[in-house]
Amino acid sequence: MQKLSALSAHIAALPGIARDNMESFADLGKLVPTGKDLGNGLEIGRFRYDAVIGIEQCPAALASLLLSSVMVWLAANDPDRDLLGLTDPEVDVTIYDEQHVFVQLNVEFDEALSLVPDPAGDILWDEQRWRVSDIGIDVAETLEKLDKKDGTV
């Protein structure tokens, strides 16, 4: 639930949002097995869930800032939303008075569940120890040979 934690921290850092007035949790989670060997580790599955973020006593004047900030965060930190078929965020606002509102954001997320080999890892699977971690990606720095269809280089 890294995305939920990161989005919650982003919202809590906005001016006028009190962390004590905010709660966030994952709802309606679904685990989808994938079993992909990615070279430096395994993607064992994906976790798709609804992130729910509630903000009590949110200053009404911050509504536009809050919603715009969420959209900017999603664009920067969750760029594969369309590719993954995630739904658009939903917002419910309850007016307390002229100064304050209750805001509930529902954002669907999809995150990889990845393991990397680690002799001290907490997970024993297939006679090997693993730890939960993002998988590093090796990037080629040189290209030695590229064959074209006609066989020339």
C-alpha positions in Angstrom: 0.0 0.0 0.0 2.9 2.3 -0.9 0.7 4.5 -3.1 -1.9 5.0 -0.4 0.8 5.9 2.1 2.5 8.3 -0.3 -0.8 10.0 -1.4 -1.8 10.4 2.3 1.5 12.0 3.2 1.2 14.3 0.2 -2.3 15.4 1.3 -1.2 15.8 4.9 1.5 18.2 3.8 -0.9 20.6 2.2 -1.4 23.9 4.1 -4.5 23.9 6.3 -4.8 20.0 6.4 -4.4 18.7 10.0 -3.0 15.2 10.0 -5.0 14.5 13.2 -8.2 15.1 11.2 -7.3 12.7 8.5 -7.6 8.9 8.2 -6.7 6.6 5.3 -7.2 2.9 4.7 -7.4 0.2 2.0 -10.9 -1.2 1.2 -12.1 -4.0 -1.1 -8.7 -5.3 -1.8 -8.1 -8.1 -4.3 -5.0 -10.2 -4.7 -4.3 -11.3 -8.3 -1.5 -14.0 -8.8 0.9 -13.2 -11.7 4.1 -15.3 -11.1 6.4 -13.2 -13.4 10.1 -13.8 -13.2 11.6 -10.3 -13.8 15.3 -11.4 -13.7 16.3 -9.7 -10.4 13.2 -10.9 -8.6 9.7 -12.2 -8.9 6.4 -10.4 -9.2 4.2 -12.9 -7.3 1.0 -11.0 -7.7 -0.8 -7.6 -7.8 -2.8 -5.9 -5.1 -5.7 -3.9 -6.4 -7.6 -1.9 -3.8 -9.7 1.2 -3.1 -7.7 3.7 -1.1 -10.1 5.7 1.1 -8.9 9.0 2.5 -11.2 11.0 4.8 -10.5 14.5 6.0 -12.5 15.9 8.9 -12.8 19.7 9.4 -11.2 20.4 6.0 -11.2 24.2 5.4 -13.8 24.7 2.7 -11.5 27.2 0.9 -9.0 24.4 0.3 -11.3 22.2 -1.7 -9.9 23.2 -5.1 -6.3 23.0 -3.9 -6.9 19.5 -2.4 -8.6 18.1 -5.5 -6.1 19.6 -7.9 -3.2 18.4 -5.7 -4.5 14.9 -5.8 -4.8 14.9 -9.6 -1.2 16.3 -10.0 0.1 13.6 -7.6 -1.7 10.8 -9.5 -0.3 12.1 -12.8 3.3 12.2 -11.4 3.2 9.0 -9.3 0.7 6.6 -10.9 1.1 7.1 -14.7 -0.1 3.7 -15.7 -3.7 4.1 -14.5 -5.2 3.9 -18.0 -3.1 0.9 -18.9 -4.2 -0.9 -15.7 -7.9 0.0 -16.3 -8.2 1.9 -13.0 -11.3 3.9 -12.3 -11.2 7.6 -11.9 -11.1 8.9 -8.3 -14.4 9.6 -6.6 -15.0 12.4 -4.1 -17.8 12.9 -1.5 -18.1 16.3 0.3 -20.3 16.9 3.3 -20.7 20.5 4.4 -20.3 21.1 8.1 -20.7 24.9 8.0 -19.5 27.8 5.9 -15.9 27.2 7.0 -15.4 23.4 7.1 -16.3 20.3 5.1 -15.7 16.6 5.4 -14.0 15.2 2.3 -13.8 11.5 1.4 -11.6 10.5 -1.5 -11.8 7.0 -3.1 -8.9 6.2 -5.4 -8.4 2.8 -7.0 -4.8 1.6 -6.9 -3.0 -1.4 -8.3 0.5 -2.3 -6.9 2.9 -5.1 -7.6 3.8 -7.6 -4.9 7.4 -8.4 -5.5 10.1 -10.6 -3.9 13.9 -10.5 -4.3 16.3 -13.2 -3.2 17.7 -12.6 0.3 19.4 -15.3 2.5 18.0 -13.4 5.6 14.6 -12.9 4.0 11.4 -13.5 6.0 9.7 -15.6 3.3 10.7 -19.2 2.6 9.4 -20.3 -0.8 10.6 -22.9 -3.3 13.6 -23.8 -1.0 14.9 -20.2 -1.1 14.6 -17.2 1.2 13.0 -14.0 -0.1 12.2 -10.5 1.1 9.5 -8.1 -0.1 11.0 -5.4 -2.2 10.8 -3.4 -5.4 12.7 -5.2 -8.1 15.7 -3.4 -9.6 15.9 -3.0 -13.3 19.1 -3.6 -15.3 19.6 -1.1 -18.1 21.8 -1.9 -21.0 24.6 0.6 -21.4 26.0 -0.8 -24.7 24.8 -2.7 -27.7 27.2 -5.1 -29.3 25.3 -6.3 -32.3 21.9 -5.7 -33.9 20.8 -7.9 -36.8 18.5 -6.4 -39.3 16.1 -8.5 -41.3 18.5 -8.7 -44.3 21.4 -10.0 -42.0 23.5 -6.8 -42.2 24.7 -4.9 -39.2 
